Amino acid sequence: MASLKFENVYIKDSFTVAGPLESEGQIRKFDLNMDDYYYGEKTFIDAEIKMQKVVIDNLLYRNKLGKQIDLIIGGDLSNQLTITNFAVKNFAIPFFGVYSACASFAESLIIASNFIESNVLKNAIALTSSHNLNAERQFRFPIEYGAPRANTTTFTATGAVGAILTNEKENIKIESATIGKIEDYEQKDATHMGAVMSPAAVSVLIEHLQDLKRNVDYYDVVLTGDLGEIGTAIFKEFLKINHGIKIKNHMDAGCEIFLKSQEVYSGSSGPVTLPLVLFNKILKNKKFKKILIIATGSLHSKDTTNQKKTIPSIAHAVSLEVLS
């Protein structure tokens, strides 16, 4: 059984940083909006490191926790988790680096929830970030190339997100989670993340519903990570044809960040896409009390793509309840 139930895990606070293009999109209002991609630094890598540091600093300051944070769990898209390693080294707090590509934030939530539920920890921070100009260079092409893009391409979001998990009762409860399995439908196109990741999203959703004996209408909203417009259509068709589920309460975070007029092709991608939408849109909508987030990640590298290997994917699901 890949699903877990939690009784004493809550989200105490969150802090979000959004990039310039994201700040002009559908949501616009974040905890902090960046004016430019350099964020006052000399390189884009330093900018992303600063983004994560700002998130941690604000979470610690706002909640007056200091050394009461027992653990930071997080990851990013850069080689060997470069960004998160350099950001967290500034804090004397134990650290777990994780990688599930764009599903990394949900993975962090699940790991932290297990530690807190078992009374090993009292407070932990789940952390992630992505920067368009770092990620595009690593996984596709440097922006400076001006390479043409397929309409299936998603646009990596720029931002950083952190959340404090605690065993003290708060308004948002982490109720359950389902750990996903790696799926590989032999897709090879690194410009079509929706086709790569939608089978993993379907897989973990079905596992979650079966394990917990629920139907999809149990939730007010099912929020997938970053399938984008085309991936969302594949996800819904897959569910309908293979599992007889016509999902009506679905929203994809990749379709909720940017405006169509911003010409970002199929939508937003990156590990910050889902938490940016979760904390700045979903949890601010009072009609959503039972929320299932399904973070999706493509597990390829530039080397495997250049060697024409298939692209595996992963998805993890986390169930949240708004208590009041």
C-alpha positions, 0 to 999 in steps of 0.5 A: 500500500503506497498511501499513508494517513496522518493525524497530527500534521499541519501547515503552519505558514508558507512564503512564496516568491514569484518571478517577473513574468509570473507576477504579470500572470493570472495570480499576480499577488504573491508574498514577494514579487521579483522585478527582474531575473537577476534579483540583484545578483550577478548570475541567475544561479545566485538569484535562485539561491537568494530566492530560497534564502529569502523564503527561509528567512521570512518563514523563520522571522514571521513565526519566531521559530529560529532554531526550533526548525528541526529539519529542512527538506527540499530540492530544485532542478539544478545539477546535484541540487546546487541551488538548495545546497547553497541556500540551506548552508547559510542556516544551521539546520539539518537538511535532506535534499530530495529530487523528483523533478517537478514533484519534489515539493510534494515529496518533501511534504510527504517525508516531513509529514512522516517525521512529524507524525511519528513524533521524531520532529515538531517543525520542518520546512519543505522548500523548492524553487526553479528559475526559467533561465537556469532550468531551460539551459539545463533541460532544453536550450539556453534562452540566448539561442532563440531556438524555436519551440513546439506548441507542446512545450511548457515554460519553466516558472521562476519562483521559490516556495517554502512551507512550515509543517508542524505537529501543532494544530493549525487551519490546514491539515495534511490528511494523507498522501500517496507515494507514486510509482515511476511510469514510462510510456516510452515518450522521448520528446523533452518538449512534451512534458504533458505527454510524459507526466500525465500517465504518472498523474493518473497512476497515483490518483487511481492508487490514492482513490483505491487505497483510501476507498474514495471516489474522485468527487470526495475532493473539492478540487484535484490540483495537478502539478504542471501538465499544461493545457495539452497534458491536461487534455491527455490526463482527462482522456486517459482517466476516462478511457482507461478508468471510466472517470470523467473528472469535473473537479480538476485544475492544473497548476500549469494552466493557472500561472500565466495568461495566454497573451504571454505566449508561454506555449502549453503553460507553466512547468517547474517544481514551484508551479504547483505550490505557487498556485496552491498557496496563492489561489487554491487555499485562498478560495474558501469553497475548497475544503478538501484538496488533493494535490498531485505533483508531477515530475519528468525524470530525464536529464540532458544526457539521457535525452541526447542518447534518445532514451525514453523519459520516465516520470513520477507523481506524488499525491498529498491530501489537504483539509482546510479545517475552518 
